[in-house]
Amino acid sequence: MKTWYFLGACTAVLAYSIVPTYTAKFLHRVRREHGGKTLYLTFDDGPDLLYTPQLLRLLARYDIKASFFVVAQFAAQNPAIIQRMQDEGHLVGVHGLVHKNGMLQMPWQAYSDFQKARQIMQHLGVNIQYFRPPWGHWNVVSACQMYRCGMKPMLWDVMAQDWSASETAESIEKKLLQRTTGGSIICLHDGRGKDDAPARTIAALRKTIPQWLEQGYRFDTVDHYGK
Ligand SMILES: [Zn+2]
């Protein structure tokens, strides 16, 4: 009897979260944009009152448009930053209500969080078209809600572990330059992270952006990905 309970629980977890998570990763890989000279800078976990304005200033200096996947509760606390992102031509997507792992959420929590996040963003005047779940982890409810609300998934190709306290601006710069190729969606963080991590991310970008530009890369928002 215990074996049946165990098998049933495993099947439920597979169907609820593992299948949607790995299906989304697989589809992202299939649709991957290859070649060309476009890079897609994306920033998760903000907005942050201290770091996001610094990042926006840096992007404006090079006239780079990026995509921000914001945590809805942080967005509600920083409406002026969300407005500035939109005014300056950046794309604003959503990254959950409070950065919970979709694999560990009960269905009713996933439903409630998704709807609250959507309401917050609507209240801030953002027409959300893209959803990036925290850690890229989905469940059936979050996936269904996303499609029902007319949103699209947006994952990434390049990470530089910039949230970690063990990374330096130099190590982030090195990883970005090594791992990026034409068409890469680059996932960085302008909020949360360990020991002022976004400061190191911004310092790395100060060095990396001029090198990318010198190599002939240009930048675009993810709504132009694959087009
Ligand atoms: Zn995140």
Boltz pocket constraint, residues with backbone or C-beta under 6 A from the ligand:
constraints:
  - pocket:
      binder: B
      contacts: [[A, 44], [A, 45], [A, 95], [A, 99], [A, 133], [A, 134], [A, 135]]
      max_distance: 6.0
